[in-house]
């Protein structure tokens, strides 16, 4: 490493730890402003900065009260990256050598925040767990995520995709749970790979694939992806449906839906209706009341299950912001439920680890909606021959399943049961 590279890392970290915008936006802006940086430099800067954010609580504890950006960057390189002091010649000052040398083997501080690399507010909201389990969870969230892809079964079988990827020099293997997933070794660029260009594969975490599969969409059905975003799960649902029936992709963001269109074009799907809505009670939503066979609600949430990819979220969210999200989650789930016909299914999902966003939302919904009942997630997965059992709810954890942290509940609407709570409301706030 040279001094210029280190200075770049320090600049990026200085901007990131303000936590006034997403870390990936900071990185993009920095690379745009320093367009002459080569691929090697960009990789080093990005990996070091994100490693620092993943382990920030630990590094701050190790660096002490004067944990400025420079000390954090050096500590990341030595403690997390394993750099030796010779590699940092020309960068470190003589006064820093002894500290960095001792840092390599320094024991972890006793505080749980440091051992789990999670801020106190997150620890306060996690479900009751033994300290060892909290530390294991924190370590999982602080690890780098693998690169998973989903095979578009409209165009290719997974076994064939594995052979073609391996023949083109991409090291990969089948994902352990998702029957349509492939895990790549390393982070190869796929943007120009023929399978990606032709829509036969899409980048998607295995956990996200399992959420879509849990919906169980079938040929000829009417299916709604209520919070479609950039459409990753919509594409999976469309492939499950073999591009038959009707698939609605709702979202409040015009930009996200616009980003979805080229992905949809590559996929070969012809049954998707992308629909911009103002909120969850938009008249476009109400027209489908009682008509949908399946509804997927991947609700807006804290995103704490994605800390491997978005480590800054643990500092850009708070207990207060989670409480605000809870109100939206309840409203969105209640509105989405109105679309489900008798015998149809509703899947409520988040990429959160917090019971306030997960079980609590589902339990409150079921208490208020007698027309719905919980279908055990392990039963639904078993029906699809997916060897994964996390109980009544799908509960994925990075340290246990090597996926992002996900939650999902399968809710079925009973036939012949009245539910006054399913009557349309006037106001909403799906933002």
N, C-alpha and C positions, 0 to 999 in steps of 0.2 A: 504494500500500500504506500502511496505517496501523499505528500502534504496536500496537494490539490484535491485528491479524492476525500481525504479526511475533512477538509474545509467544506466540501459539498455536503457530506453527511451531517456535519454540525449545523449547516444552514437549514437543511431539511428538517432536522429534529427540532431546531429552535422554532420553526413555524408550526410543526405538528403538535408540540406540547402546549400550545395555546388552546387547542381543542375548540377553536371557533369555527372550524369547517372540517369535513371528512379528510382523513389522512391521505386517501388516494387522490383527492382533489389537490391537496398540497403538493404531492409528488408530481402529478401531471403538470401543474403550473410551473414547478421548478424545472422540469425537463423541457418544457416549452420555452422557458426563459434562457435555458442553457442548451440550446439545440445541437451544439457541437460535441456534446458528451457521447462517447461510444457505447455500444451495447454492454461491454464489460463493466464500464464505470456505472452505468444505469443499474445494472443488476446488483453491484456491490452496495450502492447507495440505498436502493430500495430494500434489499434484504437486511441491511444493518439497521435502518430506521425502523422497519416493522418489527424486527427482533427486539429492539429497545422498547417499543410500545407493548409488545406481548409480555415482557418481563419487567415492566416499569416499576411496579410496587417492590419487587425484589431488588432491583438495581438502586432505587432510591434509598432503601434501607441499608444496603451495602455501602453506598456513597456517603451517607450521613446527611447532615443538615445542609451542607453546601453542594447539593446535587445539581450543579448547573449543567447546561447542555454539553459542554466539553467533557466533564467527568462522566456523564451518562453515556456518551458516544464511546469513550475509551473503555469504560466498564463493559459495554456491550461487546466490543471487539475482543476483549481479553476473557471475560467470564462466560459469555454466551457463545461467541464465535471461536474461542480457543486460540486466538492469535498469541504468538510469543512476543516478547519485548523487542527482539531483534527485528521483527517485521515492522515495528513501529518506530524504528530509528529515523530521526529527522522529523518526527511528529511530536513525540513526548518530550517533556522537559525533565531535566535531571531530578528535580524535586518530585516528580510523579513516579519515578521508577520503583522506589521502595513500596509505595502504596499499591501500584499495579501488580507488583510481584506478590504481595501478600493477598491481594484480591482473588487471585487464581484459586487458592485453596481455602479461602475464608469460609467458615461455617455459615449456614443460612441463619439470619436472625430468627428469634423465637416467635415473633408476631405471625399470626395466621395470615394476615394480608401479604406478608413477604413470602411466606412458604407456598401460598397458593397463587401468588401474583394476581390477586384480585382486590379491588378497593373495598373498604369496610361496608359501603352501602349495598354492594352486591352480596357480600357475606350475610348481611342482615336480612336480605330478602330470600335467600336460598332456603329450600326445605330443610328441616332438621337432619343433619348428617354427622357422622363421626368425623373428627378432624382429619383422619387419614383419608377418608373419602373426599372431603373438600379439597385436600392437597392434590389428590390424584385427578380430580376434576379440573382443578386450576392448571395443573401441568398439561393436561390434555388440551385445554383451551389456549395454552401458551405455545403449543407445538405448531409447526407449519402444516397446513392442510395439503393432502395429496391432490393430484389433478385427476378428477373423475370425468368420464364422458358417458352419455347415454346413446345407445344405438337406436336409430330410427327404424323400427321394425316394419314400416311400410316399404323400406328400400333394401334392408339387409338383415340377416340373422346375426346374432352376436358372435357365434363361432366363426362365421365368415369375416366379420369385421376384425376379430382378433388376428386371424391369419393375414389379412391385408395390411393391418397396421404393423405387425411383426415383420412381414416381408419388406415393408418400406423403411425398416430400421427403427421403429418405435417400440421400445420395450414396454410391455403391458401384460395385464392379467385380468381375468374376470373378477368382478366385485363379489364379495362373499355373500351378500344378501340379495341385491337387486338382480333379477334374471336378465336385465337388459343393460347392465352397466359394465364398464371397463375402467380399470385403474391404471394410469400411466406411471411409469417410473421416471422421476425427475419432472421437469416442466418444459417439454418440447413445444415448439410453436406449431399450432395446428391450422393457422389461418389460411395457409395455402395448400394444405393437404387435400388431395382429391376427395377423400371421404367427407371432409368438412365442407368443402366448396359445393359438393353435390348433395349436401343435406342428409347424408347417411349417419352422421354423428353430430352431437351437440354437447358442449361442456355443461355438466350438471352434477353436483355433489350426489353421492349415492343416497344420502338421507333425503334429499329433495325428490329423488326418483321414487323412494318408498312412499312418500306422501301422496304422490300422484297415483301410484299403484293401489294404495289403500282406498282410493275413490272407487275403483272397480268399474270404470266406464266400459260400456259394451257397444257393440255394433247397433246402429239404428236408434240409439237413445237420444234424449235431449239432456245435455250436460252444460253446466254453467261454472266457469272459473270466475268467481266473484271478485277477486282482487288479483287480476292476471299479471300486473306488472309488465316485465319484459317478455313474458310468455313461455318461460321454460316448462312449467307444468302444463300449460295449455297444449304445447306440442306433444307432450307425453300422452295426455288425454286423447288428443286427436288420433294418435297412432293406435292407442287401445281400441278406439272406435273404428279403426280401419278407414278413416275419413268418410264414414257414413253418419247418418243422423244429423243433429244440429249441435254445434258447440259454440257457446257464447263466451267471449272474453271481455269482461267488464273491467274498467279501471277509471280512476279519476284523473290520471295523468296522460295528457295528450302525447307528451314526449316519450313516455314508456311504451305506449301503444305504437307510436311511430317506429321506435326501435325494434318492435316485435315484427313488423311487416317483412323486412328482408329475411328474417329467420323463418317466417311462415312460408315465404316463397321458396326457400331452399328445401323445406320439409316435404313439399308436395301435397300438403293438406288442402282440401277444397271445401271442408265443412265448417270452417271457422268464421264467426261473425264477430269482429272486433268492435266494441261499443264504448265510446267515451260517455261516462256518466258524471253528473255534478255531485252526487252523493248517493248513499245507499238506498234512499227512497225515491230516486229519480223515476219519472214515469216510464222510462225505458225498462226499468227493472220490474215495475208493477205489472207490466203487460204479461210477464211470464209467471205470475202468481199461480201456484198449484200445478204447474205443468212440467217441472224438471224431474228427471229420474235421479240425477246426481248433481250435487252442488258442492264445490270445493271452496272453502273460505281460508285462504292463506293470509291471516289477518295481519295488519300493521302491528308491529311489536317492538320491543326494545332491541331485538337482534342479538341478545347476549349469547345465543347459541352459535353465532358466527364469529366469535372473537379470534379464531385462528386466522380469519381473513380480514376482519375489521376490528383490530384490537383497540382502536380509539373509542369504540362505542361504550366501553366501561367508564369512560370519562366524559363522554358527551351526553350520556343518559344519567338519570338520577331517580331516586325514589319518587319524587314529585312527577317526573315525566312518565314514569310507569303508571302512576295513578291516573294521569290524564289518558294514557293509552287504554287503560281498563274500561273507561266509559265508552270509548270508540269501539273497542272489541265487543262489548255487550250489545251496542247498537247495531253494529255490522252483522253479528251472528243472528240477532233477532230478525233483521230485515231479510237476510239470505234464507232464513228458515221458511219464509212465506212462499218461496219459489218451489219448494219441495212438494211433490204430489204424494198421496197416500201410498205407502210402500216404498217410497224413494228414500235416498240416503243423503245425508249432509255430513261432510268432513270438515271439522274445525281444526286448523293447524297454525302453529307459530314456529319461529326459529328462536324460541326463548327457553330458558331453563327455570323460570320463575313460576311458582304455583299460582301467583296472583294473575298471571296472564294465561294460565293453562287450566288446571283442574278447577280453580275457583270460578272461572268464566263458564265452563261447561256445567258445573254443578248448579250454579245460579240459573243458567238457561233451562236445564231440565226441571228445576223446581218451579219455574214460571211457565213451562210449556208441557203440559201433560200429554200432548199428542206425540211427543218424541221419547224414544228410549235409547239407551246406550247399547251399542253392539260391540262386544269385546274385540279390540284390535288384533289380538293374537288369533282369534277365530277367523277374521277376515284374511289375515296374512296366510294362515294355514290353508284356506280355501284356494289361495293362489300358489300354493306349494313353496312359500317363502319361509325358510327355516329361521324364524326370528320370533321370540316370545318375550315381550316386555310387559305383559299383563293386559288389563282392560284398555289401557292407553298405549299408543306408540310413544316411547320415550327413548330417544337416541342421545348418546353421550360420546364425545370424541375419545375419551380414554377407554371406553368399553367397546365402541363400534367403529372407531376411526372415521366417523362422519361428523358433520356439524351437529350441534345440539338442536334437536327437533322434538316437537310434541304434536300429537294428533289424536282426535277422538272421532269415532264413527257414530253418528246419530241417525236413527231410522224413524220415519214418520209412520205412526200406526194408522191403520185403516179404521174409519168409523169413530174416531175420537175427536170431539169438538175441542177447540183451543181458541178462546177469545183473544188471546195475546197475539195471534197471528194476523189479526186485522191490520191493514196498512196504517202507518202513522204519517203525520204531516211533515215532520222535520227530521233532519239527519245530518251526519257530519263525517262522512267517509273521506278523509283528507290524508 
